Amino acid sequence: NVIKNPFYAVTDKNGKYEIKGLPPGTYTIAFVQEKLGEQTQQVTLAPKDSKTIDQTFKAGAAAGSM
């Protein structure tokens, strides 16, 4: 299920993604792969922060930046 929310991304063919415009705060990022399930990471963004959050599933990897 996709949660209705303006801040989401789908990876490209290389497993990269980008989420722009997140206000400062602490977020739980959910990575979902239909066969491998869901994994989460917590990230805190300060004003004007840019962070790279990598997540690896057993059968592959997704990497991106905010």
Biopython code that builds the backbone (N, CA, C, O; Angstrom):
import numpy as np
from Bio.PDB.StructureBuilder import StructureBuilder

atoms = [
    (1, "ASN", "N", (0.829, -1.188, 0.000)),
    (1, "ASN", "CA", (0.000, 0.000, 0.000)),
    (1, "ASN", "C", (0.869, 1.246, 0.000)),
    (1, "ASN", "O", (1.874, 1.315, 0.708)),
    (2, "VAL", "N", (0.483, 2.209, -0.782)),
    (2, "VAL", "CA", (1.181, 3.489, -0.811)),
    (2, "VAL", "C", (0.406, 4.459, 0.060)),
    (2, "VAL", "O", (-0.805, 4.616, -0.094)),
    (3, "ILE", "N", (1.106, 5.105, 0.968)),
    (3, "ILE", "CA", (0.471, 6.078, 1.851)),
    (3, "ILE", "C", (0.377, 7.396, 1.113)),
    (3, "ILE", "O", (1.356, 7.847, 0.517)),
    (4, "LYS", "N", (-0.806, 8.028, 1.146)),
    (4, "LYS", "CA", (-0.969, 9.336, 0.514)),
    (4, "LYS", "C", (-0.163, 10.352, 1.287)),
    (4, "LYS", "O", (-0.420, 10.601, 2.464)),
    (5, "ASN", "N", (0.811, 10.934, 0.621)),
    (5, "ASN", "CA", (1.737, 11.839, 1.277)),
    (5, "ASN", "C", (2.580, 12.459, 0.171)),
    (5, "ASN", "O", (2.955, 11.764, -0.774)),
    (6, "PRO", "N", (2.885, 13.742, 0.266)),
    (6, "PRO", "CA", (3.628, 14.387, -0.823)),
    (6, "PRO", "C", (5.105, 14.004, -0.862)),
    (6, "PRO", "O", (5.794, 14.340, -1.824)),
    (7, "PHE", "N", (5.605, 13.316, 0.150)),
    (7, "PHE", "CA", (7.027, 12.990, 0.225)),
    (7, "PHE", "C", (7.240, 11.490, 0.061)),
    (7, "PHE", "O", (7.187, 10.731, 1.028)),
    (8, "TYR", "N", (7.478, 11.083, -1.164)),
    (8, "TYR", "CA", (7.760, 9.685, -1.459)),
    (8, "TYR", "C", (8.593, 9.632, -2.730)),
    (8, "TYR", "O", (8.697, 10.618, -3.459)),
    (9, "ALA", "N", (9.178, 8.487, -2.985)),
    (9, "ALA", "CA", (9.962, 8.311, -4.206)),
    (9, "ALA", "C", (9.903, 6.854, -4.628)),
    (9, "ALA", "O", (9.691, 5.958, -3.811)),
    (10, "VAL", "N", (10.091, 6.644, -5.900)),
    (10, "VAL", "CA", (10.234, 5.312, -6.470)),
    (10, "VAL", "C", (11.627, 5.276, -7.078)),
    (10, "VAL", "O", (12.037, 6.223, -7.749)),
    (11, "THR", "N", (12.350, 4.198, -6.850)),
    (11, "THR", "CA", (13.713, 4.122, -7.372)),
    (11, "THR", "C", (13.722, 4.048, -8.892)),
    (11, "THR", "O", (12.780, 3.568, -9.521)),
    (12, "ASP", "N", (14.820, 4.540, -9.460)),
    (12, "ASP", "CA", (15.009, 4.414, -10.897)),
    (12, "ASP", "C", (15.605, 3.035, -11.200)),
    (12, "ASP", "O", (15.735, 2.208, -10.297)),
    (13, "LYS", "N", (15.963, 2.786, -12.450)),
    (13, "LYS", "CA", (16.474, 1.462, -12.836)),
    (13, "LYS", "C", (17.790, 1.118, -12.144)),
    (13, "LYS", "O", (18.179, -0.049, -12.103)),
    (14, "ASN", "N", (18.478, 2.120, -11.600)),
    (14, "ASN", "CA", (19.740, 1.893, -10.893)),
    (14, "ASN", "C", (19.567, 1.823, -9.375)),
    (14, "ASN", "O", (20.549, 1.704, -8.642)),
    (15, "GLY", "N", (18.322, 1.897, -8.905)),
    (15, "GLY", "CA", (18.067, 1.830, -7.470)),
    (15, "GLY", "C", (18.232, 3.161, -6.760)),
    (15, "GLY", "O", (18.280, 3.198, -5.530)),
    (16, "LYS", "N", (18.319, 4.249, -7.503)),
    (16, "LYS", "CA", (18.495, 5.585, -6.913)),
    (16, "LYS", "C", (17.138, 6.268, -6.760)),
    (16, "LYS", "O", (16.202, 6.012, -7.518)),
    (17, "TYR", "N", (17.059, 7.139, -5.762)),
    (17, "TYR", "CA", (15.845, 7.921, -5.543)),
    (17, "TYR", "C", (16.227, 9.269, -4.958)),
    (17, "TYR", "O", (17.348, 9.457, -4.483)),
    (18, "GLU", "N", (15.286, 10.208, -4.995)),
    (18, "GLU", "CA", (15.511, 11.523, -4.397)),
    (18, "GLU", "C", (14.179, 12.044, -3.874)),
    (18, "GLU", "O", (13.151, 11.949, -4.545)),
    (19, "ILE", "N", (14.216, 12.596, -2.665)),
    (19, "ILE", "CA", (13.033, 13.228, -2.078)),
    (19, "ILE", "C", (13.423, 14.668, -1.782)),
    (19, "ILE", "O", (14.346, 14.923, -1.010)),
    (20, "LYS", "N", (12.716, 15.606, -2.399)),
    (20, "LYS", "CA", (13.033, 17.026, -2.218)),
    (20, "LYS", "C", (11.947, 17.711, -1.401)),
    (20, "LYS", "O", (10.791, 17.289, -1.393)),
    (21, "GLY", "N", (12.350, 18.784, -0.707)),
    (21, "GLY", "CA", (11.384, 19.646, -0.045)),
    (21, "GLY", "C", (10.929, 19.209, 1.334)),
    (21, "GLY", "O", (9.956, 19.751, 1.857)),
    (22, "LEU", "N", (11.612, 18.237, 1.939)),
    (22, "LEU", "CA", (11.224, 17.840, 3.298)),
    (22, "LEU", "C", (11.549, 18.954, 4.277)),
    (22, "LEU", "O", (12.676, 19.448, 4.285)),
    (23, "PRO", "N", (10.599, 19.360, 5.100)),
    (23, "PRO", "CA", (10.903, 20.357, 6.125)),
    (23, "PRO", "C", (11.806, 19.741, 7.202)),
    (23, "PRO", "O", (11.846, 18.518, 7.342)),
    (24, "PRO", "N", (12.527, 20.569, 7.960)),
    (24, "PRO", "CA", (13.360, 20.043, 9.047)),
    (24, "PRO", "C", (12.520, 19.196, 10.002)),
    (24, "PRO", "O", (11.352, 19.495, 10.250)),
    (25, "GLY", "N", (13.126, 18.145, 10.529)),
    (25, "GLY", "CA", (12.429, 17.277, 11.473)),
    (25, "GLY", "C", (13.040, 15.894, 11.488)),
    (25, "GLY", "O", (14.038, 15.630, 10.817)),
    (26, "THR", "N", (12.430, 15.019, 12.260)),
    (26, "THR", "CA", (12.862, 13.627, 12.339)),
    (26, "THR", "C", (11.830, 12.775, 11.617)),
    (26, "THR", "O", (10.629, 12.901, 11.856)),
    (27, "TYR", "N", (12.303, 11.916, 10.742)),
    (27, "TYR", "CA", (11.435, 11.102, 9.892)),
    (27, "TYR", "C", (11.814, 9.637, 9.988)),
    (27, "TYR", "O", (12.973, 9.296, 10.224)),
    (28, "THR", "N", (10.835, 8.783, 9.805)),
    (28, "THR", "CA", (11.086, 7.366, 9.611)),
    (28, "THR", "C", (10.901, 7.099, 8.124)),
    (28, "THR", "O", (9.810, 7.262, 7.577)),
    (29, "ILE", "N", (11.979, 6.688, 7.490)),
    (29, "ILE", "CA", (11.956, 6.393, 6.058)),
    (29, "ILE", "C", (11.654, 4.905, 5.903)),
    (29, "ILE", "O", (12.348, 4.066, 6.477)),
    (30, "ALA", "N", (10.626, 4.579, 5.133)),
    (30, "ALA", "CA", (10.268, 3.179, 4.890)),
    (30, "ALA", "C", (10.690, 2.802, 3.476)),
    (30, "ALA", "O", (10.327, 3.471, 2.508)),
    (31, "PHE", "N", (11.449, 1.738, 3.372)),
    (31, "PHE", "CA", (11.861, 1.178, 2.086)),
    (31, "PHE", "C", (11.044, -0.092, 1.896)),
    (31, "PHE", "O", (11.059, -0.978, 2.749)),
    (32, "VAL", "N", (10.333, -0.180, 0.775)),
    (32, "VAL", "CA", (9.449, -1.318, 0.550)),
    (32, "VAL", "C", (9.821, -1.992, -0.764)),
    (32, "VAL", "O", (9.960, -1.339, -1.798)),
    (33, "GLN", "N", (9.977, -3.302, -0.702)),
    (33, "GLN", "CA", (10.227, -4.108, -1.892)),
    (33, "GLN", "C", (9.178, -5.209, -1.864)),
    (33, "GLN", "O", (9.056, -5.932, -0.875)),
    (34, "GLU", "N", (8.425, -5.336, -2.943)),
    (34, "GLU", "CA", (7.247, -6.209, -2.916)),
    (34, "GLU", "C", (7.532, -7.653, -2.498)),
    (34, "GLU", "O", (6.671, -8.283, -1.884)),
    (35, "LYS", "N", (8.697, -8.189, -2.805)),
    (35, "LYS", "CA", (8.995, -9.576, -2.434)),
    (35, "LYS", "C", (9.819, -9.683, -1.151)),
    (35, "LYS", "O", (9.802, -10.723, -0.492)),
    (36, "LEU", "N", (10.536, -8.625, -0.794)),
    (36, "LEU", "CA", (11.436, -8.677, 0.361)),
    (36, "LEU", "C", (10.905, -7.935, 1.582)),
    (36, "LEU", "O", (11.530, -7.953, 2.642)),
    (37, "GLY", "N", (9.752, -7.283, 1.436)),
    (37, "GLY", "CA", (9.129, -6.632, 2.582)),
    (37, "GLY", "C", (9.527, -5.179, 2.775)),
    (37, "GLY", "O", (9.897, -4.485, 1.828)),
    (38, "GLU", "N", (9.444, -4.734, 4.025)),
    (38, "GLU", "CA", (9.697, -3.330, 4.375)),
    (38, "GLU", "C", (10.811, -3.237, 5.407)),
    (38, "GLU", "O", (10.889, -4.039, 6.338)),
    (39, "GLN", "N", (11.668, -2.244, 5.223)),
    (39, "GLN", "CA", (12.709, -1.922, 6.192)),
    (39, "GLN", "C", (12.638, -0.424, 6.439)),
    (39, "GLN", "O", (12.283, 0.336, 5.537)),
    (40, "THR", "N", (12.971, 0.009, 7.649)),
    (40, "THR", "CA", (12.888, 1.434, 7.972)),
    (40, "THR", "C", (14.205, 1.948, 8.537)),
    (40, "THR", "O", (15.007, 1.194, 9.089)),
    (41, "GLN", "N", (14.398, 3.236, 8.384)),
    (41, "GLN", "CA", (15.522, 3.952, 8.985)),
    (41, "GLN", "C", (14.993, 5.287, 9.481)),
    (41, "GLN", "O", (14.084, 5.862, 8.883)),
    (42, "GLN", "N", (15.559, 5.775, 10.565)),
    (42, "GLN", "CA", (15.187, 7.092, 11.072)),
    (42, "GLN", "C", (16.258, 8.096, 10.660)),
    (42, "GLN", "O", (17.453, 7.804, 10.709)),
    (43, "VAL", "N", (15.812, 9.280, 10.252)),
    (43, "VAL", "CA", (16.734, 10.337, 9.836)),
    (43, "VAL", "C", (16.235, 11.668, 10.394)),
    (43, "VAL", "O", (15.032, 11.926, 10.429)),
    (44, "THR", "N", (17.170, 12.504, 10.828)),
    (44, "THR", "CA", (16.842, 13.846, 11.300)),
    (44, "THR", "C", (17.448, 14.853, 10.337)),
    (44, "THR", "O", (18.640, 14.805, 10.035)),
    (45, "LEU", "N", (16.606, 15.768, 9.858)),
    (45, "LEU", "CA", (17.042, 16.807, 8.930)),
    (45, "LEU", "C", (17.009, 18.163, 9.611)),
    (45, "LEU", "O", (16.001, 18.547, 10.204)),
    (46, "ALA", "N", (18.114, 18.883, 9.523)),
    (46, "ALA", "CA", (18.189, 20.268, 9.984)),
    (46, "ALA", "C", (17.864, 21.165, 8.789)),
    (46, "ALA", "O", (17.835, 20.682, 7.657)),
    (47, "PRO", "N", (17.620, 22.455, 9.014)),
    (47, "PRO", "CA", (17.372, 23.350, 7.882)),
    (47, "PRO", "C", (18.516, 23.274, 6.867)),
    (47, "PRO", "O", (19.690, 23.276, 7.235)),
    (48, "LYS", "N", (18.152, 23.206, 5.599)),
    (48, "LYS", "CA", (19.085, 23.158, 4.462)),
    (48, "LYS", "C", (19.965, 21.914, 4.435)),
    (48, "LYS", "O", (20.972, 21.891, 3.727)),
    (49, "ASP", "N", (19.606, 20.880, 5.192)),
    (49, "ASP", "CA", (20.351, 19.618, 5.173)),
    (49, "ASP", "C", (20.160, 18.884, 3.859)),
    (49, "ASP", "O", (19.114, 18.990, 3.218)),
    (50, "SER", "N", (21.163, 18.152, 3.475)),
    (50, "SER", "CA", (21.102, 17.203, 2.371)),
    (50, "SER", "C", (21.778, 15.934, 2.876)),
    (50, "SER", "O", (22.931, 15.974, 3.306)),
    (51, "LYS", "N", (21.073, 14.818, 2.827)),
    (51, "LYS", "CA", (21.626, 13.568, 3.358)),
    (51, "LYS", "C", (21.467, 12.449, 2.350)),
    (51, "LYS", "O", (20.542, 12.448, 1.537)),
    (52, "THR", "N", (22.376, 11.503, 2.414)),
    (52, "THR", "CA", (22.280, 10.282, 1.626)),
    (52, "THR", "C", (21.891, 9.154, 2.566)),
    (52, "THR", "O", (22.546, 8.926, 3.583)),
    (53, "ILE", "N", (20.830, 8.456, 2.221)),
    (53, "ILE", "CA", (20.348, 7.335, 3.020)),
    (53, "ILE", "C", (20.391, 6.098, 2.130)),
    (53, "ILE", "O", (19.664, 6.014, 1.141)),
    (54, "ASP", "N", (21.235, 5.149, 2.480)),
    (54, "ASP", "CA", (21.334, 3.899, 1.729)),
    (54, "ASP", "C", (20.596, 2.802, 2.478)),
    (54, "ASP", "O", (20.626, 2.746, 3.708)),
    (55, "GLN", "N", (19.940, 1.940, 1.735)),
    (55, "GLN", "CA", (19.255, 0.799, 2.332)),
    (55, "GLN", "C", (19.532, -0.407, 1.456)),
    (55, "GLN", "O", (19.376, -0.340, 0.236)),
    (56, "THR", "N", (19.936, -1.494, 2.055)),
    (56, "THR", "CA", (20.228, -2.710, 1.304)),
    (56, "THR", "C", (19.253, -3.807, 1.698)),
    (56, "THR", "O", (19.086, -4.113, 2.878)),
    (57, "PHE", "N", (18.616, -4.392, 0.697)),
    (57, "PHE", "CA", (17.786, -5.572, 0.897)),
    (57, "PHE", "C", (18.656, -6.782, 0.575)),
    (57, "PHE", "O", (19.665, -6.661, -0.120)),
    (58, "LYS", "N", (18.274, -7.919, 1.070)),
    (58, "LYS", "CA", (19.056, -9.132, 0.872)),
    (58, "LYS", "C", (19.375, -9.393, -0.606)),
    (58, "LYS", "O", (20.491, -9.798, -0.934)),
    (59, "ALA", "N", (18.408, -9.166, -1.493)),
    (59, "ALA", "CA", (18.599, -9.486, -2.906)),
    (59, "ALA", "C", (19.032, -8.298, -3.748)),
    (59, "ALA", "O", (19.178, -8.452, -4.961)),
    (60, "GLY", "N", (19.247, -7.118, -3.167)),
    (60, "GLY", "CA", (19.619, -5.951, -3.958)),
    (60, "GLY", "C", (19.791, -4.755, -3.069)),
    (60, "GLY", "O", (19.818, -4.872, -1.844)),
    (61, "ALA", "N", (19.909, -3.579, -3.700)),
    (61, "ALA", "CA", (20.153, -2.369, -2.916)),
    (61, "ALA", "C", (19.392, -1.198, -3.495)),
    (61, "ALA", "O", (19.117, -1.140, -4.694)),
    (62, "ALA", "N", (19.054, -0.259, -2.612)),
    (62, "ALA", "CA", (18.475, 1.021, -3.012)),
    (62, "ALA", "C", (19.299, 2.098, -2.339)),
    (62, "ALA", "O", (19.626, 1.991, -1.157)),
    (63, "ALA", "N", (19.634, 3.129, -3.083)),
    (63, "ALA", "CA", (20.412, 4.229, -2.504)),
    (63, "ALA", "C", (19.871, 5.531, -3.037)),
    (63, "ALA", "O", (19.397, 5.591, -4.172)),
    (64, "GLY", "N", (19.936, 6.574, -2.235)),
    (64, "GLY", "CA", (19.431, 7.854, -2.704)),
    (64, "GLY", "C", (19.816, 8.982, -1.802)),
    (64, "GLY", "O", (20.593, 8.816, -0.862)),
    (65, "SER", "N", (19.251, 10.164, -2.102)),
    (65, "SER", "CA", (19.579, 11.335, -1.299)),
    (65, "SER", "C", (18.359, 12.198, -1.112)),
    (65, "SER", "O", (17.389, 12.124, -1.867)),
    (66, "MET", "N", (18.435, 13.028, -0.074)),
    (66, "MET", "CA", (17.378, 13.987, 0.210)),
    (66, "MET", "C", (18.001, 15.347, 0.288)),
    (66, "MET", "O", (17.303, 16.334, 0.521)),
]
sb = StructureBuilder()
sb.init_structure("model")
sb.init_model(0)
sb.init_chain("A")
sb.init_seg("    ")
for serial, (resi, resn, name, xyz) in enumerate(atoms, 1):
    if name == "N":
        sb.init_residue(resn, " ", resi, " ")
    sb.init_atom(name, np.array(xyz, "f"), 0.0, 1.0, " ", f" {name:<3s}", serial, name[0])
structure = sb.get_structure()
